[in-house]
Amino acid sequence: MPRRESADAAAEDAALDGVPAPAGTRSSADASGSTGAPDLARRYGRTPARRRRDRSILVGGAIAFAAVLVSWVVWAGLDGNTPLVQATDLGHELLDTRAVEVTWRLSVPSGNATACVVQAFNEDFTVVGWKVVEIPASDRPLRTFTETVRTAQEANTGLISTCWLR
């Protein structure tokens, strides 16, 4: 009896895969007198309509992924055209309890006006003063600046936060 169950299982697997049953096995058509392959395929969701739907979902997903990838490559490629602005902190000096002097070096392509934010922080790293400094265009790409920032509380450091092209 276990041999017959194994043969029936092999016949069902073959019917589900849409291939002829292996020799020496009984198919469900032999056991019940009707064709079992379409019924089994429909029962387990292996119909031609399901295959077409799965294929179209896969193709649609691949097209969407390709569109996103191409968009990102174009966006990343065009983003590199802006001039590079770099600001480096050189130091700070605490003038008194209400002011700090910040020194920084600015690297920007010649002929570009910029603006920078200079900030003063207290011992808890809370901003206690800040100032936007507008820097005119110059023919020198590397310049050093010093700016005094007034504070609401006593500061213990001053830093250049960010710079951008105007």
Disulfide bonds with the S-S distance in Angstrom:
Cys116-Cys163 2.04
